[in-house]
Amino acid sequence: MKKALLAMAATAACASSGAAFAQTNVTLYGIVDAGLEFATNAPNDAGGDNVFRMNSGNLSGSRWGLKGTEDLGNGLKGIFVLESGFDIDTGRSAQGSRLFGRNAYVGLQGNFGAVTLGRQQNALYDLFGAYDPMAVGPRYSLNSVDSAFNGRADNMIKYRGKFGGLTAMAFYSFGRDNNGEVPGEAKVARNIGAGLSYSAGAFSIGTAYDQYQGATVALADRASKRWAFGSSLALGNAKLFAGYRWMRDDGVGSATAASTRSNLYWTGASYKFTPAFSLTGAAYYHDSKNSGADPWMFVVSADYSLSKRTDVYLNAGYVRNKDGSELGLSGVGTAQAGENQTGVTVGLRHRF
């Protein structure tokens, strides 16, 4: 699915034992995804109204990237990834206008796994694309209900290893969102997490933990914590999904923010009717503690592959809001508070 852009080889100085040989491979890759959406009860200054618009990134975030490896010998490799997100409808950089906002890291990889340093994805993002029927896409997915499943952190050191069917990871960020690293205040904007998944044939199960602290000295003792569990099971052309996420936020957003707790449940299934055509359905329920603002979101997605790299899709969704909840198909705050939302997106995606 990805093509090699550049391959270089260099020889080191010859020694009596022979010449050392190193090879570096660099690959250019990317995804371009755009669609047209109609949605009801989108918020505006006057309340809420219908909207017809173009969106970048629906099933997948639009991106381009470079990744490379260098063979250092004895099973050890040097690795790097530079991945840039962008909005195809405007051409602007995404992720806060960062040049490489999706990933930017360098590291070493061997039989022990990989240790990497830089801006990277959290364990929720790494693992739970396999347990969300909609693969944690930018919209109409688990990410719409809780954006932490699309989480990344700056200043991160991360370990990831795969041993047969077991995948393990852990990370520590010294400053989550281009902040932190305050002398004498190690908690400020700190982000920690870990995850495990296990796959055996058609069955897979995984869990991940994520915790980050407030972004100022005054908020550093406040934390937002999440623990998630997910599973999937393939049955012929069908695949079943289920998951759960617990969350407690002590009010990391501001000194006046109240503590909140919630549970998130989801389930769904996909079925491949032909090698080119598949249909996916999903349901998400967000239960806020000590509140009646408990929205439901339902999604149906049809995808048809025109080739190995290009597909067209149709997403249809419905959100049932209550007691002031404002969940929309594109995320919290993208529907008028307390109003239900219906949306349909037709889109085109190309991978290179």
ABEGO torsion letter per residue (X at the ends): XBBBABBBBBBBBBBAAEBBBBBBBBBBBEBBBBBBBBBBGBBBAAEBBBBBBBBBGAABBBBBBBBBBBBAEGGBBBBBBBBBBBBAAAGBBBGGGBABAABBBBBBBBAAEBBBBEBBBBAAAAAAAAABAAGGBABGBAAAABAAAABBBBGBBBBBBBBEABBBBBBBBABABGBEGBBGBAABGBBBBBBBBBBBEABBBBBBBBBBBBABAAAAABBBBBBBBBBBBBBEABBBBBBBBBBBBAGAABAABBBBBBBBBBBEBBBBABAABBBBBBBBBBBBBGBABBBBBBBBBBBBBABAABBBBBBBBBBBBBGGBABBAAEBGABBBGBBBBBBBBBBBBBX
